[in-house]
Amino acid sequence: MIRVAAVGDIHMGPESKGVLRPAFESLPECADVLLLAGDLTRHGTTEEARVVAQEVQDLGVPVVAVLGNHDHHDERPDEVAAVLEDSGTRVLEGRGTVLSIGDIRAGVAGTKGFGGGFVGRSAGEFGELLMKEFVRCSRRCADALRGALEELDEQDCDVRIALTHYSPVPETLSGEPLEIYPFLGSYLLAEAIDTAGADLAVHGHAHAGTEHGMTSGGVKVRNVAQPVIGQAFRVYHLPVREPLTAGVSGPAPD
């Protein structure tokens, strides 16, 4: 069993410095890893990124993150990621990382993801160049997530987690206006997760959404946007796959 702490949409700036640090310092007592599901800053500035970096530095547990749309706003996402990486946070975009937690190999595959909507009411790769590029961006993110999850499987990970900012399923958007669902996630992410396989999918972005959801393939999805979970982080318990047995897939009851 591993304990996964997760939160997204903390939207930090200079005036919020130190707000989350006391809660984060308790992580070694209750969790084995901290996942950050994007929108870590308010406007994507390096000044804000340094606040986040100080908040999560030297916590005693590994920290893995993806960026969100707010972290891209200042059009310097690489610089934001570099500031976080310098603090020891692993920032993923279309790739995975393997964490050694005792004898357990935990794999995390991450991408920001993008919008497009869900089956039956989704954007199509047709018409204007801008519309086609919108959908192609979503597809590239999903394809990279699938590839990263498959690589983690080849590395014999005991558990695999998909970490995104945008949602892979509409269920965790419940509470948001239906009109903005296409801008909150894409079914392509869920297809990637179900194709490659995962034990848990974690995302943020939907502040008025719902915590619990599931892909059509049975992978449990959790919306960990801080306004949704209402606390500094939420902890989920994942069973470890038993070798050469059928095992149990998906996280244990929260």
Phi and psi in degrees as a GROMACS rama.xvg file:
@    title "Ramachandran Plot"
@    xaxis  label "Phi"
@    yaxis  label "Psi"
@TYPE xy
-119.856  153.567  ILE-2
-110.146  118.471  ARG-3
-110.205  114.9  VAL-4
-92.8779  140.265  ALA-5
-148.802  146.91  ALA-6
-160.42  149.775  VAL-7
-136.553  171.653  GLY-8
57.6642  47.2538  ASP-9
-83.9538  -18.5119  ILE-10
46.1092  61.4899  HIS-11
-89.1666  150.163  MET-12
-144.837  178.766  GLY-13
-54.1045  -34.9571  PRO-14
-76.2543  -11.9263  GLU-15
-104.261  11.3972  SER-16
-56.3675  129.411  LYS-17
86.7508  -5.32662  GLY-18
-65.323  -42.5122  VAL-19
-93.7863  -13.8412  LEU-20
-56.0703  -45.7757  ARG-21
-58.4039  -41.4192  PRO-22
-68.0916  -42.8344  ALA-23
-62.9521  -32.2553  PHE-24
-67.4964  -14.268  GLU-25
-86.2012  -4.27864  SER-26
-57.5587  -42.4997  LEU-27
-57.9536  -22.2561  PRO-28
-80.2526  -21.4278  GLU-29
-132.127  -6.26906  CYS-30
-146.972  159.263  ALA-31
-105.242  -15.3795  ASP-32
-158.36  151.421  VAL-33
-116.376  124.825  LEU-34
-106.112  132.591  LEU-35
-112.719  116.505  LEU-36
-96.8299  43.6207  ALA-37
83.4451  171.459  GLY-38
51.8562  55.2704  ASP-39
-82.2919  -26.3663  LEU-40
-112.664  176.037  THR-41
-92.1457  -41.7096  ARG-42
-130.466  9.47545  HIS-43
72.6786  29.6512  GLY-44
-92.1111  155.953  THR-45
-68.1532  -28.9667  THR-46
-61.931  -44.3107  GLU-47
-67.6581  -37.5212  GLU-48
-62.2334  -36.1457  ALA-49
-65.8518  -32.4791  ARG-50
-64.1081  -45.9559  VAL-51
-61.0605  -43.3735  VAL-52
-60.0018  -42.3272  ALA-53
-66.4126  -32.048  GLN-54
-67.3824  -33.3605  GLU-55
-112.036  4.39489  VAL-56
-76.6157  138.219  GLN-57
54.8139  51.3743  ASP-58
-87.6658  -15.2154  LEU-59
92.5924  -3.38828  GLY-60
-133.916  150.908  VAL-61
-65.6375  146.801  PRO-62
-120.541  127.913  VAL-63
-125.525  136.083  VAL-64
-138.266  157.009  ALA-65
-122.19  158.32  VAL-66
-87.841  161.891  LEU-67
-119.804  -176.839  GLY-68
-63.2029  -36.4121  ASN-69
-63.3863  -34.4476  HIS-70
-71.7905  -11.1795  ASP-71
-99.1766  -7.91014  HIS-72
-59.5661  -39.5689  HIS-73
-82.3856  5.18092  ASP-74
59.965  34.2802  GLU-75
-134.555  49.6173  ARG-76
-62.7102  -32.5033  PRO-77
-64.931  -37.2031  ASP-78
-70.2705  -39.6205  GLU-79
-61.1626  -45.5605  VAL-80
-62.5134  -39.4665  ALA-81
-64.0257  -40.2519  ALA-82
-61.2426  -43.1931  VAL-83
-67.789  -41.2517  LEU-84
-61.645  -38.2541  GLU-85
-63.1906  -24.437  ASP-86
-86.675  -3.73863  SER-87
104.066  -3.3274  GLY-88
-77.4121  136.895  THR-89
-92.0681  115.164  ARG-90
-101.974  121.986  VAL-91
-108.233  140.883  LEU-92
-149.264  100.302  GLU-93
74.0182  23.293  GLY-94
-148.016  173.289  ARG-95
-123.547  170.384  GLY-96
-142.594  149.212  THR-97
-111.612  127.904  VAL-98
-108.464  134.773  LEU-99
-96.2228  111.173  SER-100
-116.468  95.1673  ILE-101
62.3218  -124.868  GLY-102
-91.6677  4.13982  ASP-103
-96.9716  136.011  ILE-104
-102.905  108.557  ARG-105
-104.885  122.877  ALA-106
-103.417  135.74  GLY-107
-123.188  123.696  VAL-108
-109.79  133.44  ALA-109
-135.117  148.126  GLY-110
-156.483  150.331  THR-111
-61.2125  -39.9697  LYS-112
78.5817  -172.465  GLY-113
-162.561  -179.294  PHE-114
-88.4023  -165.772  GLY-115
138.704  -25.0169  GLY-116
96.5314  -168.734  GLY-117
-128.217  166.976  PHE-118
-50.5432  130.323  VAL-119
93.7704  -23.8086  GLY-120
-144.567  56.4243  ARG-121
-121.471  157.755  SER-122
-69.7406  146.602  ALA-123
-112.893  153.382  GLY-124
-83.0667  70.6813  GLU-125
-151.193  146.989  PHE-126
95.2829  -132.837  GLY-127
-62.7529  151.453  GLU-128
-57.8184  -39.9156  LEU-129
-64.5155  -38.6618  LEU-130
-67.4281  -42.0066  MET-131
-63.8957  -38.5892  LYS-132
-69.2717  -34.2582  GLU-133
-56.7873  -50.4435  PHE-134
-69.7962  -37.8906  VAL-135
-63.9126  -35.4958  ARG-136
-62.5398  -44.566  CYS-137
-60.8144  -42.1177  SER-138
-66.8684  -40.0739  ARG-139
-62.2661  -43.0343  ARG-140
-61.721  -44.7749  CYS-141
-66.2615  -42.5103  ALA-142
-62.3858  -39.6625  ASP-143
-66.9694  -37.8085  ALA-144
-63.813  -45.6362  LEU-145
-59.5931  -45.9027  ARG-146
-61.6557  -40.2737  GLY-147
-66.3354  -40.687  ALA-148
-64.4065  -39.8956  LEU-149
-65.4378  -38.6035  GLU-150
-65.0795  -38.3132  GLU-151
-64.3626  -36.5349  LEU-152
-64.4525  -38.877  ASP-153
-67.4037  -21.1542  GLU-154
-91.9039  14.4207  GLN-155
58.5025  44.9079  ASP-156
-72.852  141.963  CYS-157
-77.0124  -31.0432  ASP-158
-139.894  150.296  VAL-159
-131.052  134.683  ARG-160
-124.021  134.394  ILE-161
-97.302  121.749  ALA-162
-115.143  118.803  LEU-163
-135.779  169.468  THR-164
-95.9658  -50.2432  HIS-165
-75.6649  153.359  TYR-166
-82.6647  143.229  SER-167
-88.3643  -11.8303  PRO-168
-138.678  152.244  VAL-169
-76.5425  -21.7139  PRO-170
-58.4056  -39.1318  GLU-171
-80.8535  2.42582  THR-172
-97.8532  -5.41739  LEU-173
-56.0161  124.692  SER-174
116.389  -24.5845  GLY-175
-83.9511  154.135  GLU-176
-61.2809  134.342  PRO-177
-56.6255  -31.2755  LEU-178
-62.1976  -24.0442  GLU-179
-103.221  3.38427  ILE-180
-52.0472  -41.9591  TYR-181
-61.1645  -18.4536  PRO-182
-99.668  2.88671  PHE-183
-109.447  -12.061  LEU-184
176.866  -176.261  GLY-185
-150.191  138.598  SER-186
-64.7581  -20.145  TYR-187
-61.8032  -32.5107  LEU-188
-65.5941  -42.6334  LEU-189
-64.7544  -40.3651  ALA-190
-59.6798  -41.6056  GLU-191
-63.9642  -43.5917  ALA-192
-64.2742  -44.2921  ILE-193
-69.9059  -35.2442  ASP-194
-67.64  -45.7681  THR-195
-85.1881  -28.3967  ALA-196
91.7295  140.947  GLY-197
-160.684  162.522  ALA-198
-98.9323  -17.816  ASP-199
-164.207  143.468  LEU-200
-121.865  132.301  ALA-201
-125.793  134.63  VAL-202
-147.459  175.218  HIS-203
-131.15  -135.597  GLY-204
80.6952  -43.9915  HIS-205
-92.2158  91.3728  ALA-206
-64.8126  -30.8753  HIS-207
-103.653  17.6782  ALA-208
-83.5137  -158.832  GLY-209
-124.694  146.584  THR-210
-69.8998  -42.2951  GLU-211
-102.615  135.682  HIS-212
-157.351  -178.71  GLY-213
-155.586  143.026  MET-214
-75.1375  165.012  THR-215
-64.8175  -20.6737  SER-216
-87.4759  1.15143  GLY-217
94.1452  9.96704  GLY-218
-83.9873  126.223  VAL-219
-70.8798  136.997  LYS-220
-119.016  136.781  VAL-221
-128.193  124.799  ARG-222
-87.6  110.145  ASN-223
-107.721  20.1941  VAL-224
-52.6426  132.335  ALA-225
-56.604  -37.7453  GLN-226
-63.2022  -22.1387  PRO-227
-81.9728  -48.5439  VAL-228
-81.319  -20.4965  ILE-229
69.0305  23.3204  GLY-230
-156.481  178.285  GLN-231
-64.8838  -31.252  ALA-232
-167.658  162.78  PHE-233
-118.966  143.852  ARG-234
-109.527  130.838  VAL-235
-119.112  142.903  TYR-236
-106.024  124.454  HIS-237
-113.802  126.385  LEU-238
-71.2367  150.421  PRO-239
-90.4507  137.515  VAL-240
-62.2823  134.796  ARG-241
-82.5397  128.079  GLU-242
-65.0884  139.423  PRO-243
62.2679  21.0784  LEU-244
-131.557  169.292  THR-245
-64.5755  -37.8421  ALA-246
69.9512  179.735  GLY-247
-119.641  131.432  VAL-248
-103.796  151.939  SER-249
89.9864  159.678  GLY-250
-72.3775  153.356  PRO-251
-68.8373  168.811  ALA-252
-52.4576  138.3  PRO-253
